[in-house]
Amino acid sequence: MKTLPSGLQDHLDSGTTTLCWCWKLAPVGAGARGFTDHDADVTFDGTTYLASSGFTASEIDSTLGLAVDNLSVAGALSGDALAEADLAAGVYDAATVEIWRVNWASPGQRVLMRTGTLGEVQRGHAGFTAELRGLAAALNQAQGRVFGFSCDADLGDARCTVDLSAPAFHGAGTVVTAFDARRFAVSGLDAFATGWFAGGKLAWTGGANAGRAMDIKRHAVSGTNVTIELWQPMSEAVAPADAFAATAGCDKQFATCKSRFANAANFRGFPYMIGNDAAISYPTQRAPLDGGSRYGNG
């Protein structure tokens, strides 16, 4: 149940309203951005909600219980409001979203309707559609550890303890030939074997993507040729001479942890857990090896 400010309640009771929707988007570690479906900018609490974004939203879905309440919002991509490159780079991943119902003629008359996080985003050449997830969406996330064969630590974190800055697990290079924004030939990684950086991370230190990073899907060495393939294209074009740093990858298997990183003592999986067949097995009667009675011959 919402408690409305007295001024807003009086405004609604008047029968003639000047209402609009305002969305406040607060990325992790970045400044908040505001958007509105009104035809003029609206300002309150130090944030200006831009009308030029062309935001429109679906109906808000509200249910009883702990079901996830979702809605979607669509808008135009523009450099002043919301840039496609920022969406592609993940700047707004898991950003906090506030949805306000505001009297644009008197912004002090407003009520917070929903708080949640930004979910899946689909973008096109000129616009985007974003899913807004309610607070109950956090209850769908796995918490704690999982009993499984593979390690549940992230390579290089406090539980793993591997030092990724060590020369054996870290390399720097430059792009020689860019086939597209995801695949390119590189120099500087010649000393590493094929697949050494697969599953690792590539962080750009130069070029149009400087300061951004992406997971590595494939690292191949063929003679003197070294190629890198990323899981997703970079938001900006990749060009020759773009500099980067790469860290080794891990498939989270015990054999890899032991042989590649010499870190078996800190493996956070359960490599010797029994399989399904052993877990559901039960004792069975076995015939004597000599063919006689199991109770003896006498």
C-alpha positions in Angstrom: 0.0 0.0 0.0 1.3 3.4 -1.0 1.0 6.5 1.2 0.7 9.6 -1.0 1.9 13.0 0.0 -1.0 15.3 0.8 -0.4 17.5 -2.1 -0.4 14.6 -4.6 -3.6 13.2 -3.1 -5.3 16.6 -3.5 -4.0 16.8 -7.1 -5.5 13.3 -7.9 -8.8 14.2 -6.2 -9.1 17.3 -8.4 -10.0 15.2 -11.4 -7.5 17.0 -13.7 -3.9 15.7 -13.4 -0.5 16.5 -14.8 1.3 13.3 -14.1 4.3 11.6 -15.7 6.6 8.6 -15.1 10.3 9.1 -14.1 13.0 6.5 -14.1 16.2 6.9 -12.2 19.0 4.6 -13.4 22.0 4.2 -11.0 24.8 2.0 -12.4 27.2 0.4 -10.0 30.1 2.8 -9.5 28.8 5.5 -11.8 26.5 8.6 -11.6 22.7 8.3 -11.8 20.8 9.1 -15.0 17.2 10.2 -15.1 14.6 9.7 -17.9 10.9 10.6 -18.2 8.0 10.1 -20.6 7.0 13.8 -20.2 7.6 16.2 -23.1 9.9 18.4 -21.0 12.7 17.6 -18.5 11.7 17.1 -14.9 14.1 17.8 -12.0 14.0 16.7 -8.3 16.4 15.5 -5.6 19.3 16.8 -7.7 18.6 14.6 -10.7 17.3 15.9 -14.1 15.0 13.4 -15.8 15.5 13.8 -19.6 12.5 13.9 -21.9 14.7 13.5 -25.0 15.2 9.8 -24.4 11.8 8.8 -25.7 11.2 6.4 -22.8 8.0 4.3 -22.8 7.1 1.5 -20.4 4.8 -1.4 -20.1 2.2 -1.9 -17.3 3.7 -2.8 -13.9 2.9 -6.3 -13.0 2.2 -6.8 -9.3 1.5 -10.1 -7.6 1.1 -11.4 -4.0 3.7 -13.5 -2.5 7.4 -13.8 -3.6 6.8 -14.0 -7.3 9.0 -11.7 -9.4 7.3 -8.6 -10.5 8.6 -7.4 -13.9 8.0 -4.7 -16.5 9.8 -3.6 -19.6 10.9 -0.1 -20.8 11.8 0.9 -24.3 13.8 4.0 -25.4 15.9 5.6 -28.0 19.7 5.5 -28.0 21.4 8.8 -28.1 24.8 10.1 -27.0 23.2 12.6 -24.6 20.8 10.2 -22.9 21.9 6.6 -23.2 24.7 5.4 -25.5 24.7 2.1 -27.3 28.4 1.7 -26.5 27.7 1.9 -22.7 24.9 -0.7 -22.9 27.2 -3.0 -24.9 30.1 -2.5 -22.5 27.9 -3.6 -19.5 28.0 -0.2 -17.8 24.4 -0.6 -16.8 24.4 -4.3 -15.8 22.5 -4.8 -12.6 22.0 -1.0 -12.2 19.5 0.0 -9.6 16.2 1.4 -11.0 13.7 3.7 -9.2 10.3 4.3 -10.8 8.5 7.5 -9.7 5.0 8.8 -10.4 5.4 12.6 -10.5 3.3 15.7 -10.9 5.5 17.4 -13.5 3.8 20.8 -12.7 5.0 20.4 -9.1 7.7 17.7 -8.8 7.5 17.8 -5.0 4.3 15.9 -5.4 5.6 12.4 -6.2 5.6 8.8 -5.0 8.1 6.0 -5.4 6.3 3.2 -7.2 9.0 0.5 -7.7 12.6 -0.2 -6.9 14.5 -3.0 -8.7 17.4 -3.7 -11.0 18.0 -3.7 -14.7 17.8 -7.1 -16.2 18.1 -8.3 -19.8 18.7 -5.6 -22.4 18.0 -6.0 -26.1 19.4 -3.2 -28.3 19.0 -2.3 -32.0 20.4 0.3 -34.3 18.4 3.2 -32.8 16.7 1.9 -29.7 16.6 -0.6 -26.9 14.2 -2.6 -24.7 15.2 -3.3 -21.1 13.7 -5.6 -18.5 13.2 -4.2 -15.0 13.3 -6.8 -12.3 11.6 -6.4 -8.9 13.4 -6.9 -5.6 12.1 -10.5 -5.4 14.3 -11.4 -8.4 17.3 -11.6 -5.9 15.6 -14.7 -4.3 16.1 -16.6 -7.6 19.9 -16.3 -7.3 21.9 -19.2 -5.9 23.4 -18.5 -2.5 26.2 -20.3 -0.7 28.3 -23.1 -2.1 27.3 -25.9 -4.4 28.4 -29.6 -3.9 29.9 -30.4 -7.3 33.0 -31.6 -9.1 34.1 -28.2 -10.3 35.6 -25.3 -8.3 33.2 -22.5 -7.2 35.9 -19.9 -6.6 36.9 -17.3 -9.2 40.4 -17.5 -10.5 42.6 -15.1 -8.5 40.2 -14.3 -5.8 40.8 -14.6 -2.0 39.6 -18.2 -1.9 41.6 -19.3 -4.9 44.8 -17.4 -3.9 46.4 -17.7 -7.4 48.4 -14.5 -8.2 47.3 -13.5 -11.7 50.0 -10.8 -11.9 52.7 -13.5 -12.0 54.4 -13.7 -15.4 53.2 -17.3 -15.9 49.6 -16.2 -15.8 49.6 -12.7 -17.3 50.6 -11.4 -20.7 50.4 -8.2 -22.6 50.2 -7.7 -26.3 48.8 -5.7 -29.2 46.5 -6.3 -32.1 48.1 -7.2 -35.4 45.0 -7.8 -37.5 41.4 -7.2 -36.5 39.0 -9.5 -38.3 36.0 -7.9 -36.4 35.2 -6.6 -32.9 35.5 -10.1 -31.5 38.3 -11.9 -33.4 41.8 -10.7 -34.0 45.4 -11.8 -34.5 47.8 -10.5 -31.8 51.5 -10.3 -30.9 53.1 -10.5 -27.5 51.6 -13.8 -26.4 53.9 -16.1 -28.4 55.4 -17.7 -25.3 52.1 -19.2 -24.1 50.6 -22.5 -25.3 47.4 -22.9 -27.1 44.4 -22.4 -24.9 46.4 -20.9 -22.0 44.1 -17.8 -22.0 40.9 -19.5 -22.9 38.4 -18.8 -20.2 40.5 -15.8 -19.0 39.9 -12.1 -19.3 41.3 -9.6 -21.8 41.5 -6.0 -20.6 42.1 -3.2 -23.1 44.8 -0.7 -22.2 44.8 1.2 -25.4 42.5 2.0 -28.4 38.8 2.8 -28.5 38.0 0.2 -25.9 40.6 1.3 -23.3 39.4 0.6 -19.7 36.9 -2.2 -20.8 37.3 -5.9 -20.6 35.8 -9.1 -22.0 36.0 -12.8 -21.4 38.2 -14.8 -23.8 36.5 -17.7 -25.6 39.4 -19.1 -27.6 43.2 -18.7 -27.7 44.9 -20.4 -30.5 48.6 -20.7 -31.5 49.6 -21.9 -34.9 53.3 -21.5 -35.6 54.0 -17.8 -35.2 50.3 -16.8 -35.5 48.4 -16.2 -32.3 44.6 -15.4 -32.4 42.2 -14.4 -29.8 38.4 -14.8 -29.9 36.2 -13.1 -27.3 32.8 -14.3 -26.1 31.1 -11.1 -27.2 32.1 -8.3 -29.6 33.6 -5.2 -28.1 31.4 -2.1 -28.1 33.9 -0.1 -30.1 35.9 -1.2 -33.1 39.1 -3.1 -32.6 42.1 -1.8 -34.6 45.7 -2.7 -35.2 48.1 -1.5 -32.5 45.4 -1.6 -29.8 47.1 -2.7 -26.6 45.7 -5.2 -24.1 46.5 -7.3 -21.1 45.4 -11.0 -20.8 45.1 -13.2 -17.8 45.1 -17.0 -17.9 41.8 -19.0 -17.8 40.7 -21.9 -15.7 38.1 -24.6 -16.5 37.6 -25.1 -12.7 38.6 -28.8 -12.9 40.9 -30.4 -10.3 43.4 -31.6 -12.9 43.8 -28.0 -14.2 44.1 -26.6 -10.8 46.8 -29.1 -9.9 48.8 -29.1 -13.1 48.5 -25.5 -14.4 48.4 -23.5 -11.2 49.9 -25.9 -8.6 47.0 -24.9 -6.4 45.3 -28.2 -5.5 45.3 -27.4 -1.8 43.0 -24.5 -2.5 40.6 -26.2 -5.0 37.1 -25.3 -3.9 35.3 -28.2 -5.6 34.7 -31.9 -4.6 36.7 -33.9 -7.2 36.2 -37.2 -5.4 32.4 -37.0 -4.8 30.6 -40.2 -5.7 28.6 -40.4 -9.0 24.9 -41.0 -9.4 25.3 -44.8 -9.8 27.2 -45.1 -6.5 24.8 -42.8 -4.7 21.7 -44.9 -5.6 23.3 -48.3 -5.3 22.3 -50.9 -2.7 23.7 -54.2 -1.4 23.0 -57.2 -3.6 23.2 -61.0 -2.9 26.3 -62.6 -4.3 26.8 -66.3 -5.2 29.8 -68.2 -3.6 32.8 -68.4 -5.9 33.2 -72.2 -5.5 29.6 -72.8 -6.5 28.8 -74.3 -3.1 26.2 -73.2 -0.6 26.8 -69.8 0.9 26.2 -71.4 4.2 29.0 -74.0 3.8 29.1 -77.6 2.5 28.8 -79.5 5.8 
